[in-house]
Amino acid sequence: MNIRNGDKVKINDSASRYHGCTGTVLRTQVRGLAIVYEVTFDASQPGILMPENRFFEYELEPVIR
């Protein structure tokens, strides 16, 4: 998967409280062999408590425009 800063993504991790929410990738960080994406969410989405959070690549799904 090729996710870049500014891309829209959907959280597909069913264990996450953000499951099903759509956000924008703010930053990408490499931590050893893992890539962590910092995602911001639109404050108008219901259930969003924190303005941003970090996710691994397997927890994200690109949103096709």
Backbone as JSON, one array per atom type, in Angstrom:
{
  "sequence": "MNIRNGDKVKINDSASRYHGCTGTVLRTQVRGLAIVYEVTFDASQPGILMPENRFFEYELEPVIR",
  "N": [[0.85, -1.17, 0.0], [0.48, 2.24, -0.72], [0.59, 4.96, 0.95], [0.39, 8.42, 1.39], [1.38, 11.61, 2.83], [-1.35, 13.78, 3.35], [-3.21, 12.2, 2.06], [-6.52, 10.81, 2.03], [-7.87, 8.57, 4.35], [-9.46, 5.59, 5.61], [-10.29, 4.18, 8.71], [-9.82, 0.87, 9.35], [-9.51, -0.94, 11.38], [-11.1, -3.02, 13.48], [-11.01, -3.08, 16.24], [-10.45, -0.58, 17.06], [-11.51, 2.57, 18.41], [-11.95, 4.38, 16.47], [-12.85, 3.07, 14.28], [-14.11, 2.84, 11.04], [-14.15, 5.57, 10.67], [-13.16, 8.44, 8.76], [-10.18, 10.05, 7.84], [-7.38, 12.34, 7.45], [-4.06, 11.86, 6.39], [-1.51, 13.15, 8.24], [1.22, 13.07, 9.02], [3.99, 10.89, 8.36], [5.78, 8.36, 9.89], [8.73, 6.47, 10.33], [9.4, 3.65, 12.15], [11.67, 1.63, 13.02], [10.99, -1.33, 11.45], [8.39, -0.75, 11.03], [5.78, 1.37, 9.78], [4.29, 4.3, 10.79], [1.35, 6.15, 10.78], [0.21, 9.4, 11.24], [-2.9, 10.58, 11.82], [-5.4, 12.96, 11.15], [-8.65, 13.95, 12.15], [-11.84, 15.09, 11.01], [-13.54, 17.36, 12.97], [-16.28, 17.3, 13.0], [-17.19, 14.73, 12.8], [-19.06, 12.22, 14.39], [-18.32, 10.88, 17.64], [-15.58, 11.29, 17.68], [-12.97, 11.86, 19.72], [-10.35, 12.71, 20.16], [-8.24, 14.99, 18.41], [-6.26, 13.97, 16.72], [-4.49, 10.95, 15.87], [-2.41, 7.99, 15.96], [-1.65, 5.42, 13.61], [-0.99, 2.1, 12.38], [0.0, 0.84, 9.16], [-1.55, -1.41, 8.38], [-3.93, -0.9, 9.61], [-5.26, 0.95, 8.17], [-7.13, 2.12, 5.31], [-7.03, 3.19, 2.05], [-8.93, 5.95, 0.81], [-10.77, 6.11, -2.01], [-10.95, 8.61, -4.35]],
  "CA": [[0.0, 0.0, 0.0], [1.27, 3.45, -0.83], [-0.14, 6.07, 1.56], [1.25, 9.6, 1.5], [0.82, 12.74, 3.58], [-2.44, 14.45, 2.65], [-4.18, 11.23, 1.56], [-7.67, 10.47, 2.85], [-7.87, 7.15, 4.72], [-10.53, 5.11, 6.47], [-9.76, 3.28, 9.73], [-10.48, -0.42, 9.19], [-9.21, -1.78, 12.54], [-12.37, -3.15, 14.2], [-10.8, -2.9, 17.67], [-10.21, 0.84, 17.31], [-12.71, 3.4, 18.57], [-12.07, 5.17, 15.25], [-13.26, 2.16, 13.19], [-15.08, 3.39, 10.09], [-13.97, 7.01, 10.51], [-12.29, 8.88, 7.68], [-9.29, 11.14, 8.23], [-6.32, 12.74, 6.52], [-2.72, 11.57, 6.9], [-0.78, 14.38, 8.53], [2.65, 12.75, 9.01], [4.41, 9.5, 8.27], [7.0, 8.12, 10.68], [9.28, 5.13, 10.23], [9.88, 3.18, 13.44], [12.23, 0.3, 12.73], [10.39, -1.9, 10.24], [6.99, -0.33, 10.98], [5.44, 2.72, 9.36], [3.18, 4.81, 11.59], [0.71, 7.3, 10.15], [-0.52, 10.28, 12.13], [-4.11, 10.91, 11.09], [-6.29, 13.95, 11.77], [-10.06, 13.72, 11.84], [-12.73, 16.24, 10.98], [-14.2, 17.47, 14.27], [-17.72, 17.12, 12.85], [-17.53, 13.31, 12.82], [-19.49, 11.8, 15.73], [-17.49, 9.91, 18.34], [-14.17, 11.64, 17.64], [-12.62, 12.5, 20.98], [-9.03, 13.33, 20.04], [-8.11, 15.54, 17.06], [-5.37, 13.17, 15.88], [-4.05, 9.7, 16.45], [-1.42, 7.28, 15.14], [-2.09, 4.11, 13.17], [-0.12, 1.34, 11.51], [-0.5, 0.73, 7.79], [-2.58, -2.44, 8.26], [-5.17, -0.39, 10.2], [-5.79, 1.99, 7.28], [-7.58, 1.77, 3.97], [-7.11, 4.43, 1.27], [-10.25, 6.36, 0.31], [-10.68, 6.41, -3.44], [-11.68, 9.87, -4.66]],
  "C": [[0.9, 1.23, 0.0], [0.44, 4.63, -0.33], [0.83, 7.22, 1.76], [0.57, 10.65, 2.37], [-0.23, 13.44, 2.73], [-3.49, 13.51, 2.1], [-5.32, 11.03, 2.56], [-7.63, 8.95, 3.1], [-9.07, 6.84, 5.61], [-9.91, 4.12, 7.45], [-10.53, 1.97, 9.63], [-10.17, -1.39, 10.33], [-10.46, -1.85, 13.41], [-12.23, -2.96, 15.7], [-10.62, -1.43, 18.05], [-11.52, 1.59, 17.51], [-12.95, 4.28, 17.35], [-12.51, 4.32, 14.06], [-14.35, 2.81, 12.33], [-14.95, 4.88, 9.87], [-12.98, 7.31, 9.39], [-11.47, 10.07, 8.16], [-8.27, 11.42, 7.15], [-4.97, 12.46, 7.16], [-1.96, 12.88, 7.03], [0.73, 14.16, 8.41], [2.84, 11.25, 8.88], [5.71, 9.35, 9.02], [7.43, 6.67, 10.49], [9.86, 4.77, 11.59], [10.38, 1.74, 13.25], [11.68, -0.2, 11.42], [8.94, -1.45, 10.06], [6.86, 1.12, 10.49], [4.2, 3.14, 10.16], [2.67, 6.08, 10.92], [-0.04, 8.1, 11.2], [-1.69, 10.83, 11.33], [-4.91, 11.95, 11.86], [-7.71, 13.67, 11.28], [-10.81, 15.03, 11.83], [-13.53, 16.25, 12.29], [-15.71, 17.24, 14.18], [-18.14, 15.65, 12.88], [-17.93, 12.9, 14.24], [-18.54, 10.79, 16.34], [-16.0, 10.22, 18.34], [-13.84, 12.43, 18.9], [-11.31, 13.26, 20.9], [-8.87, 13.84, 18.61], [-7.18, 14.74, 16.15], [-4.93, 11.93, 16.62], [-3.08, 9.02, 15.48], [-1.89, 5.86, 14.86], [-1.01, 3.44, 12.34], [-0.79, 1.17, 10.16], [-1.65, -0.29, 7.67], [-3.92, -2.0, 8.85], [-5.89, 0.62, 9.29], [-6.19, 1.43, 5.93], [-7.69, 3.08, 3.19], [-8.54, 4.7, 0.82], [-10.06, 6.78, -1.14], [-11.54, 7.63, -3.72], [-12.4, 9.78, -5.95]]
}
